[in-house]
Amino acid sequence: MDKVRCANQKIVPELLEGEQVEVVYDPLPVFPGSEHPGVRRETLLLKKGTRYQEGSAPLACDMIFDRDVPIELRDGIVVFADVIRPVCQEPVPAILAYSPYGKHIDSLHLPWGVRDDLLSGLQKQEGPDPGFWVPRGYAVVQPDARGVYYCGGDNRSFGSSEARDGYDMVEWTAAQSWCSGKVGMSGNSYLAVAQFLVASLNPPHLAAIAPWEGFNDVYRQTSFCGGIADFGFQEKVDSGKQGFGWFENLPAMAKRYPLMNGYWADKRTKLEQITVPAYIVASYVSNFHTYGTPESYGRIASREKWLRIHNTHEWTDLYEYQEDLCKFFDCFLKGIENDWRSTPPVRLSVLNPGGEDVVNRPEPDYPLPDAVETNFYLDNGTGQLALEPPKEEEKRAYVTDDRKSELVYTIRFQERTEICGYLGVHLWVETEEADDLDVFVYALKSDEGGSLMPPVVYGAPFSGFEGAKLYTPCGRLRASLRRLDPGQSTETKPFHTFRVSEKLCPGVPVRMDVPLRPIGMVYEKGQALTLIISGFEKNKPEWPDMEPAPTVNKGNAFIYSGGGRASYVTAPLICR
């Protein structure tokens, strides 16, 4: 039986982004138990036709499986990797899949929505399947991260430490006798975040990356969206970590450092330093990935980069588009002159609930160059959105803390309309008695009768897996953290400093600029854009037992419209 650790902590002083901070570490929750084989260095020959797991796809060729190969990192810490490679004499390029998710874990059933018999079962969670890549002449390297299972050191998450470790793993891989010297990285979610981190250091032998749905800013895009601490998902992930050492406790760090500082800045990837060829994949329906992934495409400095936004769930897409990814890696890891370079820079999906989605529409860039930023003004007198602000100022109340009250504003389109890109919502707000306020905003599609038409994602890990309705695009913001960075903010992408807290004075209105996730959405004639403002999160959490993030809301709040305090939403319209 696994032994549960005690709750002692250790504090380690560190200099991050030029600022001295104290990092909190907890003991890893669980010792590796009987389900972990332990460190067992061996080389196996997996024969063609073998089913590595019951129900998995048979292997398409003979493969060499090097288990628990030690990799020494620059500070002397040793981690272990599994390498699955072809049976051949000539060196081959390698694909590295970096994450703290155990390389030994039975991951056959983890990508919900993907049939077991389409995967070999050799892949780590959310990683490239060796059953696909090895027959095509690639080695797949699957390391465990520092600190987990039998690896040395303390486990870190999402910052410069992981970037350096990944750099060392790339260079170690390139130096192996079976490797051609060309290394790519692939994988979804955490494995995508790791790719951006590692690529920002530009390891000499990293030839290409393929991040499928990640993020680039832990504070703004996952743990403190809008300045509202929300660590339910992180705590769920951390609770499953195993090892003999310590792990970085992000929720404890949030209590110690609730505002942006060197610790959180270290977890914002320096995307502008990335120059390696990149194939980036995004969707509109991820709680953690939708905002940052398309942004990463725009900010990286790579001259050869591609973006595809799909209309399904990330796990389904990761394995459905393996052949497409193979063309990319063949081009940059093998030097094959195929037709990849003629692939459109952007392939776009546009959602159309109630109709037919557009998939893989070619575009020259993202955000779309011909998008027309259009303001829709709130009108408290009519409950409508309008192209012109009301002349008279008026405020409208809602209850912030009853988890049901909301304000709704609608504009009905008289012709087919498309909104594509990031949206910004700009509100004048006031509290009646509270000195702070958490605002949740949704820009949704509704039908001719006023019923909401949210996208439905089948195979998603929420809402019981049958299919989740997602109220998106959405955004949130704490009023006391409303200060903008004017050098990085736009009307559709407000960017907050999160470095100073400015409490409200009840009865005194202030402006809040709320960034919403990007969307590609078609509104047929008669359908409407519906803006909802409330004090609570409408979307279900990733797991049913996760509690919603606590808010600071109390009592009534007011939204202004018209006059000198015109509230509005800025949306990118596509007029073609």
Buried (B, 14 or more C-beta within 10 A) or exposed (E): EEEEBEEEEEEEEBEBBEEEBEBBBBBBBBBBEEEBEEBEEEEEEBEEEBEBBEEBBEBBBBBBBBBBBEBEBEEEBBBBBBBBBBEEEEBBBBBBBBBBBBBBBBBBEBBEBBEBEBBBBBBBBBBBBBBBBBBBBBBBBBBBBBBBBBBBBBBBBBBBBBBBBBBBBBBBBBEBEBBBBBBBBBBBBBBBBBBBBBBBBEBEBBBBBBBBBBBBBBBBBBBBBBBBBBBBBBEBBBEEBBBBBBBBBBBBBBEBBBBBBBBBBBBBBBBEEBBBBBBBBBBBBBBBBBBBBBBBBBBBEBEBBBBBBBBBBBBBBBBBBBEBBBBBBBBBBBEEEEEBEEBBBBBBBBBBBEEEBBBBBEBEEBBBEBBEBBBBBBBBEEEBBBEEBBEEBBBBBBBBBEBEBBBBBBBBBEEEBBBBBBBBBBBBBBBBEBEBBBBBBBBBBBBEEEEBBBBBBEBBBBBEEEEBBBBBBBBBBBBBBBBBEEEEBEBBBBBBBBEEBEEBEEEEBBBBBBBBBBBBBBBBEEBBBBBBBBBBBBBBBBEEEBEBBEBBBBBBBBBBBBEEBBBBBBBBBBEE
